[in-house]
Amino acid sequence: MESPTTHQSGNTETARTDITHTTHVGAAHGGAAHTRASETGPVAAARTDERIPLSLIGSIVAVGSLAFVGILTETVMTVLFPELMVEFSVNTATVQWITTIYLLVVAATMPLSSFLNRRFRLKTLFVAAVTLAVLGSFIMIVGHSFPLILIARVIQGVGSGVATPLMMNIILQQAPRSKVGQLMGVGSLVITVAPAIGPTVGGAISSVLPWRAIFVIVIPIVLFVSLPVGLKCIRQTRPTEAAQLNPLQFVAIVLALCGLIFALNQAGVAVGEAVSGGSGAVRSAILAAVSLVIGVGSLLFFGWSSKRSFSPLIRLGWLRDPVVLLHLLPYLLMPIVGIGFGYVVTNVAQMSLGTTAFVAGALVLPGALIGAFFAPVGGMLYDRFGAPRPVLAAIGTATLGPVLLLVFSMHLTPALLAGFYFIFGLCYALGYSNIMTSALNGIDREFTPDGNAVFQTSLQFGGAVGTALFSTILGVAQAEAGEEGSATFRHATAVGGACVFATMIVICVISVCSLVAAFRLRAARR
């Protein structure tokens, strides 16, 4: 198999004569890559090719709306945790699996996206994702036991795990080079509006309708909006390949992701049992240790096997570049904060500040919704100025949100909670999607599906870690704190929130430092 480095060097001269490549790289390097008005002939024709086809916009809307529905239902469920705990008679550590298992399945499915993109036609993958989304939603409507609800979330997770990287692959493969940042921002807008309105929708629905009503609404949207638009607009621009699925590698990556998440969950349970004096602390600690060994061992095996496989599940040679790795780390870490915030804000608001589910969901709306609509702005800033300044300014300022939340953690009001989250949500949306765009811009387009698979898996895995980690921290703080609604329980929740905000700050600082190192290393190579 040809390595990314070799392939890139072989195409250097071609790339230098490609006006679209020159324009994009010039922008990525911080220059204002403008083309002179006097350009004619082939140059003018090249600039004409930079127009965005209507079919591409339709494809993004169709596949993005499908991803939107999946993420919407995930965030709707988050704000309903207190209600679901009562309905299914489960505690905080158990009910969070409704969200965690969904994110985990999405993360486990996304490594398949590179193989699926090479092996099957785009429309085939789209129809499969639609089918899974509808089936999962139907089970959510008729299911009345907690295990059945989890099965439905698994099915929905597989559908979203196919849809989200499918949209990003369409953009990366079919977008004009000078419009990649802008369209990646639009793609991020499509899938980030869902977490913005999800908690509010969940709170509103629980106030007037049964929570299952959201899935009654979802099915017609998928069948009568996403499906027809996708069938009409999705184009196949590259031939399929006779790629072979390596089942051993797939099992290895699934075991790795599940083992790591379960280890985190059981470690939290063990700490909670130890704090409350329960008898299951030792058992949970042993399960955590075993799960950690399985997770790490499977991940190492996956990497080792991929290097020696003729047709690996994901080609990993491009990860040898330290600049890409330094981009991948914050892309993995920041969703722990970004997706975990939805859980923390809504649950601290209800369990500590005593708000209703509707008010708790509304607190997330301003920051998440405004931030979502600013995602394309972040992409345009990337196209204009390159990655370093827009990304570092956005992620650095986003850190101010959890800092203020920690400072005021024991004196929070709903308004302060919403305002400080607004700072984070806006800046996070401006910078986050540009991290992947910057990283994948440095590898050959042949390996874009592999890079997309790794980055999208990291995003979903980070989100699963965030929900599991922050629910564990809150659960430990609430252990032996009395009944929900009591003064001691509310105080314990506030203390747990403070610990969560401190953890968020550490994650943001590590991410900023990693990005600074990546941009300095890239600049030193010129």
N, C-alpha and C positions, 0 to 999 in steps of 0.2 A: 504493500500500500504506500502510495506517495505521501510523504510527510507534508504538513502545511508549509514549512519553511521552503522546501524544494519547489513546491508548486508555485508559491508566491514569487520566488526568484526567477522562475521560468517565464513568468508573465510580466516582468518588470517593464520591459520596453513597450509591450502592448498597452499596459496601464498608463504609461507616460503620454501616449498619443490619444488617450480617451478623454475627451473634454469633460464628460460627466464625472469621471474619476478624479480629474484634476480639480474640478470645482469643489467636490465634496471634501477631498483631502485638504485643500486649501482652507476650507472653513474649519475642518477639524483641528488644524494647526493654529487656529486663532486668527487667520487672515480673512479679509473680506474679499473672497474670490469672485470678483466681478469680471464679466466678459465685456470687452469693449464693443461699443455700438457699431464699429466699422467692420466687425467680423461678418463674413459672408460664406457662402458655399457650404462645405461639410460642417463647419463650425455652427452655422445658423441651423442646419438640419439637426445637429446634435442637440442644440438648445430646444428645438421643437419637440424632440423626444422626451424632454424633461417634464412635459405636461402629464398630469395624473389622469389615467383612464377612468371613465365613469364605472366601468366594470370592476375596477380595483376598489373604488369607493363602496360599491354595492357589496362586494365580497367582504370588506371589513365590517360593514354594518351587519350583514347576515351572520357571520361567524362570531363577531363581537357581541351581538345581542344574545347569542347562545351562551357565550361565556358570562355575559352580564347576568343572565337568569341564574346560572349556577352560583355565582358569587353573591347575588342578591339573597338567595335562599339560605346561604351559609350565614350571612350577617343578620338576617331576620331571626334565625334560630338563636343567635347569641344573646339578643336582648330579651328573649323569652325564657332564658334559663331558670329564673325563679319560679315561673309558672310551670315549666316542664318538670322541675324538681318535685313539685307538689303532685302533679298528675301521674308521674311514673314512680313516685316514692323513692327517689335517688338523691344522693348528696352532690355537692359541688364537684368533687373529683370525678364522679361518674357521669354526670350530665354533660360535662365538657367534651365527652367523647363524641357527641352529636356533631360538634364542629371539628374536633381534632381528627376523627376518623375520616371525615370528608376531605380535609386538607391533606391527610396522609395518603389517601388513595389517589388524589390528584397528583401528589408528588411522586408516587410510585408508578403512575401511568405515564407521566411526562418523559421518562427516559426512553419510552417506546416511540416518541414522536419522530426521532430521526429515522428509525427503521420504517415507520408507517409512511413518512413523507417520501421515502425513496421507493417503497414497495407498492403503494396504492395510490389511486387517483384522488385528487383533493375532494371531489364531490362525493366519492365513496366514504371518505373519512367524515365528511360533514353530515351525511345522512346517518351514519352510525352514531355520531354524537347526538343528533336530534332524537333518535330512537331511544337511547339510554336516558336522556333528559326527561322525556315523556314517561317512560316506564318508571323511573325513580320517583317522579312527582306523583304518579298514580298510586304507588305503594304508600307514599307519605299520606295521601288522602284517606286510604282505607285501613292503614295500619294503626293498631291500638295497643301494641306492646313495645317496650323499649328495644328488644332485640330486632324486631321487624323494622323499626324506625332506623336503626343502625344499618340494616341491610339496604334500605332505600338510599341512605346517604352514601353507601359504598357504590351503588349503581350510578347515582348522580355524580359522584367523584370521578368515576371512569369517563363519563361523558364530558365533564369539564376538563379532565386531563388530556382529552383529544382535542377539544375545541380551542383552548387558549393558545397552545403552541401552533396550532394550525393557522390561526389569525396572524401570529407573529411571523411565521414562515412565509405566508402570502405577501406580507409587507416587505420583508427582507429580500425576497426573491424577485418581486415584481415591481417594486417602487423605483422610480428614477433615483439615481444616486444622490442628487442634491435635495431630494425631498424625504430621505429616509428618516431623519430626525423628526421632521414635522409629522409624518404619518405614524411613526412609532408613538409620538405624543398623542395622536388621535386614537391609536389602538389602546394606549393606556387610559385615555379618557373613557372609552367604552367600558372598560372593565373596572375603573375606579369610581365611576358614578354609582355602581351597585353598592359598595360598602358605605358610600355617602348616605344613600337613602334607605339602606337596609334596616338599620336600627329604628329609624322613624317609622318606616312601613310596618315593622314588627310591632312596635308599640301601639300604633294606630289600629292595626288589625285586632290585637288582643283586647283593645278597649271596646270594640263594637262587634267583632266577629270571632268565631273560633280560629285558632292559629292556623289550622289546615286550609283556610280559605286562600292563603297566598298561593298554594299549589294548584288550586282550582283556577286561579287567574293565570298562572304560568303556562299551563298546557296550551291554551289558545294562542298565546303570544308566540310560542315556539312553532306551532303547526301552521299558523296563518300569517306570520310575519317572517321569522327567520328562515323557514324551509323554502317558501317560494322565491324569496329574494336570492338565497344562496344557490338554488338550482338554476336561476337565470343568469347570475353574474359571475360565479366562480369559474375561472379559466385555468386550464392546465397548460403551463408554459414550459414545462420540462418533462422529458420522458420518464416513465417509471423504470426501476431497475429490478433485477432478480435478486434482491437482497434477502438474506436468510436470517430468521430470528434465532438468536442464541438463547434457548430457554434457561440454561444454567446461569448465564449472566443476568437475565431478568429476575430469576429467583433470588440471586445474590443481592441485587439492588433493592428489591422489596424487603428482604430480610434485614438489610442494613438500615433502611429508613424506619421500618417498624420496630426493630430492636432499639434504636437510639431514642425514639419517641417513648416507647414503653419503659425503657430504663429511666427516663426523666420522670415519667408519671409515677412509677413505683418508688422512686427515690423520694418524691414528694409525699406519697402515702406513708412511707416509712417514717419520715420526719414528723408528719402529722400524728401518727400512732404513738411515736415516742413522746411527743409533747403532751398528748392527752392521756398517756399512761395505758394505751391499748396493748393488747397481746400480739398484734400482728406486725409489729415493727420489724422483728428479725426476719420473718417470712418475706415481707415486702423488700427489705434490704437485699436478701439473697436473690429475689427475682430481678431486682434492679441491676445487680452485679452480673447475673447471667445474661440478661438482655443486652447490657452494654458490651459484653464480650462478643456476643453473637453479632450485634450491630457493627462494631468496629472490624471484627474478623471478616464479615461478609463484604464490607466496603473495601477492605484491602484485597480480598480475593477478586472482587469485580475489577479493580484497577489492574491487578496482575494479569487476569484473564484477558482483559481488553487489549493489552499490549501484545499478546501472543495469538490472538484470534485473527483468522483471515477476514471474517466478516463480523466485526464487533457490534454489539448493540449500540454503542456510542463510540465514535472515534475520538480518542483523547489526546492525540499527539499535539494538538494546538495548545493544550494546557501546560506544556513545558515553558511557555513564555511567562515570566514572573509578572509582567505588566497585566496580563489577563487574569492571573491568580489574584493579584491585588485589587482588581475590579470585582472578581467573583466573591471575595470575602464580604465586602459591604453589601453586595447584592443579596447575599445569604442572611446577613445580620439585620439589616434595616427592616425587613418584613416582620421580624420578631417584634419590633416596636410598632410598626405601621399597622399590621393586622391585629396584634395584641391589644392595641389601644382601644379598638372597638369593644372588646370584652371588658377591659378595665374601666373605661369611662362609664359604660352603661351599668355595670354591676356595682361599682363604688357609689354611683348616684343613687341606686335603689337601696343597697344594703347599708350604706353609711349615711347618706344625706336624706334618705326616706322619700325619694321622688317616686312617681308612678312610672310604669314601663314606657308610656308614651313620652313623658318628659325626658326620661333617661335617653331614649332613642333620639329625641330632638336635639339633645346636647351635642351629639356627634355630627349632626347635619351641616351646620355652617362651615366648619373646617373641612370636612370631607368633601362636601359638594363643591365649594369654591375651589378647593385644591384640585379636585378632579377636572374641572373646567379649565384650570391653568396648566394641566399636563401638556396640551399642545403648545402652549407658550414656551414651556421648557424645551420642547423639541425645536421650536424656531430659534430660540437662543443658542441651542447647540449648533444648528446649521449656520448661524451667523458668527458666533464667537468661538466655536469649538467646545470641548468638554471642560477643561479645568475651571475656568471662572464660574460658569453657570452651576456646575455640579457642586463645587466646594462652597460657594456662597449659599446655595440652597440647603445642603445637608448640614452645614455649619450652623445656619440660623435655625433650622428645625430643632437642633439640640436645645435651644432656648426653651422650647415647650415643656419637656420633662423637667428641666431645671426649675422653672417657675412652679410647676406642680409639686415638686419636692419641697421647695421653700414654703409653700402655703398648704402643704398636705394636711395639716391638722386644723386648718381654718378654712377649708374649701367651702364654696357655695356653688350651686349649679351654674351661675354665671361665670365664675372664675374657671370652673372645670371646662366649660365650653370655650371660653376665650383662650385659655392656654393651649387647648387642643387645636384651636383654629390656627395658631402660629405653627404648630408642628405640621398639621395637615396640608396647609398651603405650601410650605417650603418643601416638604417631602415629595409632593406631587411635581413640583417644578424640577427637582433634581434626580429623582430615583430612576425613571425610565432611561435617562441619558447615560446612566452607568453601564447598562447592557449595550446600548448603542455604541458607546465609546469603546468597549471591550471588543465587540464583534467587528467593528470597523478595522481592527488590526489583524484580522485573520482572513484567509482566502474564502471567497463566497462558496466554494465547494463544501466547506466545513461549517457553513452557517447553520444548517439544520442541527448539527451536533452541538454547536455552541448554544443555540436557542434551547435545545433540550436540557442541557446542563443548567443554564441560567433560570429557565422556567421551573425546573425541579427545585432549584435552590430557593426560589421565591416561595413556592408552596410549602416546602419543608420548613423554611423559616417561619412562615405563618403558623404551621402546626406546632412548632416549638414554642412560639409566643403564647398561643392559647394555653398549651399544657403548662408552660413555665409559670405564667402569671396566675393561672387558676390554682396552681400548686402553692404559690407564695401566699395568695389570699386564703386558701384553705388552711394552711399551717397557722396563719395569724388568727383565724377564726376558731381554731380548735379550742375546746373547753371555754368558749366565750359566752355561753348561754344560748338562749333561744334567739332565732332571727327576729330582728325588730327591737330587741332590748338595747339599753344604753351601752352595756358592755360589748355586745355584738357589733354595734355600730362603731364603737371606738376601736375594736380589734380590726374591723374592716379598713378603717382609716389608717391604722398602723401598717397593715398589709399593703395598702395603696402606696404609702410612703416608700416601702421596700421595693415595690414594683417600679416606681418612678426613678429610684436610685439605680436600679438595674438597667433601665432604659438609657440613662445618661452614660453609663459605662459602655453600652453597646454603640451609642452614637459616636462617642469619642474614638473608639477603636475603628469605626468605619471611616471617620474623617481622616485619621492618621494613615490608614491604608490607602485611601484615595490620593492623599498628598504624596505618598511614596510612589504610587503608580505613575502619577503625572510627572514627577521629577525624573523617574527612570526613563520614561518615554522621551522627555525633553533632552536628556543626556545622550540619547542615541542619534540625534539629528546632527 
